[in-house]
Amino acid sequence: MQTRRWDSMRSGRLFKSLIIVGFLAAIVSGCTMSETQQRTGSGAAIGAAVGAIGAGLIGGSNSAALTGAVVGTAVGGTTGFVVDQRKKRQEAEADAQRLRDQNIRLQEQAELERLRAENARLRAQQE
């Protein structure tokens, strides 16, 4: 009985230590990550925390919390990646629209210059 309690305490400490090390590694490595990696990592970290807490409360054991953390990491990481891709697509669409508008203005300006030159040529012919 005493050994089982000791193993349970040891695995609980190990689990907490792994969580702390994981969060510290994510924080430190966040400085050199791309936006996609940051959003995916943030989603994974949030998912792991929510999954571990939720499954730990529902299941009441370390193995349930660990399973919840793993599932939460996968779901959170995937969600973070999808959100990142959506934001990038929206930014690209906004840039494309800005470039289309600028292209139209440049075409109109070129047509105006052409018409002015044609007008000047016709006036010169009339004189």
C-alpha positions as CSV (number, residue, x, y, z in Angstrom):
1,M,0.0,0.0,0.0
2,Q,2.8,2.4,0.9
3,T,4.6,1.7,-2.4
4,R,1.6,2.4,-4.4
5,R,1.1,5.8,-2.7
6,W,4.8,6.6,-3.2
7,D,4.5,5.7,-6.9
8,S,1.4,7.8,-7.2
9,M,3.1,10.8,-5.6
10,R,6.2,10.3,-7.7
11,S,4.2,10.2,-11.0
12,G,2.2,13.2,-9.9
13,R,5.4,15.2,-9.3
14,L,6.8,13.9,-12.6
15,F,3.7,15.0,-14.5
16,K,3.8,18.5,-12.9
17,S,7.5,18.8,-13.7
18,L,6.9,17.8,-17.3
19,I,4.1,20.4,-17.6
20,I,6.3,23.1,-16.1
21,V,9.3,22.2,-18.3
22,G,6.9,22.2,-21.4
23,F,5.6,25.6,-20.6
24,L,9.0,27.1,-20.0
25,A,10.3,25.6,-23.2
26,A,7.4,27.1,-25.1
27,I,7.9,30.5,-23.6
28,V,11.7,30.5,-24.3
29,S,11.3,29.2,-27.8
30,G,8.5,31.6,-28.7
31,C,11.1,34.3,-29.3
32,T,12.4,32.6,-32.5
33,M,9.1,31.2,-33.8
34,S,7.2,32.3,-36.9
35,E,3.6,33.5,-36.5
36,T,2.3,30.1,-37.6
37,Q,4.4,28.3,-35.0
38,Q,3.4,30.8,-32.3
39,R,-0.3,30.4,-33.0
40,T,-0.1,26.6,-33.3
41,G,2.0,26.4,-30.1
42,S,-0.3,28.7,-28.2
43,G,-3.3,26.7,-29.2
44,A,-1.5,23.5,-28.2
45,A,-0.5,24.9,-24.8
46,I,-4.0,26.2,-24.1
47,G,-5.5,22.9,-25.3
48,A,-3.2,20.9,-23.1
49,A,-4.0,22.9,-20.1
50,V,-7.8,22.8,-20.6
51,G,-7.7,19.1,-21.5
52,A,-5.6,18.2,-18.5
53,I,-7.7,20.2,-16.1
54,G,-11.0,19.0,-17.6
55,A,-10.1,15.4,-17.8
56,G,-8.5,15.5,-14.4
57,L,-11.6,16.9,-12.8
58,I,-13.9,14.4,-14.7
59,G,-11.7,11.3,-14.5
60,G,-10.0,12.1,-11.2
61,S,-6.7,10.4,-12.0
62,N,-3.3,11.3,-13.4
63,S,-3.8,9.1,-16.4
64,A,-7.1,10.8,-17.2
65,A,-5.4,14.2,-16.9
66,L,-2.5,13.0,-19.1
67,T,-4.9,11.7,-21.7
68,G,-6.8,15.0,-21.6
69,A,-3.6,16.9,-22.1
70,V,-2.6,14.9,-25.1
71,V,-6.0,15.2,-26.7
72,G,-6.2,18.9,-25.8
73,T,-2.7,19.5,-27.3
74,A,-3.8,17.9,-30.6
75,V,-7.1,19.8,-30.8
76,G,-5.6,23.1,-29.6
77,G,-2.6,22.9,-32.0
78,T,-4.8,22.1,-34.9
79,T,-7.2,24.9,-34.0
80,G,-4.2,27.4,-33.7
81,F,-2.9,26.3,-37.1
82,V,-6.4,26.7,-38.7
83,V,-6.8,30.2,-37.2
84,D,-3.4,31.2,-38.4
85,Q,-4.1,30.0,-42.0
86,R,-7.5,31.9,-41.9
87,K,-5.8,35.1,-40.8
88,K,-3.1,34.8,-43.4
89,R,-5.8,34.2,-46.1
90,Q,-7.7,37.3,-45.0
91,E,-4.5,39.4,-45.0
92,A,-3.7,38.1,-48.5
93,E,-7.2,38.9,-49.8
94,A,-7.0,42.4,-48.3
95,D,-3.6,42.9,-50.0
96,A,-4.9,41.6,-53.3
97,Q,-7.9,44.0,-53.1
98,R,-5.6,46.9,-52.3
99,L,-3.4,46.0,-55.3
100,R,-6.4,45.7,-57.6
101,D,-7.7,49.1,-56.5
102,Q,-4.2,50.6,-57.0
103,N,-4.0,49.0,-60.5
104,I,-7.4,50.5,-61.4
105,R,-6.2,54.0,-60.3
106,L,-3.0,53.6,-62.3
107,Q,-4.9,52.5,-65.4
108,E,-7.3,55.5,-65.0
109,Q,-4.3,57.8,-64.6
110,A,-2.6,56.4,-67.7
111,E,-5.8,56.8,-69.7
112,L,-6.2,60.4,-68.5
113,E,-2.6,61.2,-69.6
114,R,-3.3,59.6,-73.0
115,L,-6.4,61.7,-73.4
116,R,-4.6,64.9,-72.5
117,A,-1.8,64.1,-74.9
118,E,-4.4,63.4,-77.7
119,N,-6.3,66.6,-76.8
120,A,-3.0,68.6,-77.0
121,R,-2.2,66.9,-80.4
122,L,-5.7,67.8,-81.8
123,R,-5.4,71.4,-80.7
124,A,-2.0,71.7,-82.3
125,Q,-3.5,70.4,-85.6
126,Q,-6.3,72.9,-85.5
127,E,-3.9,75.8,-85.2
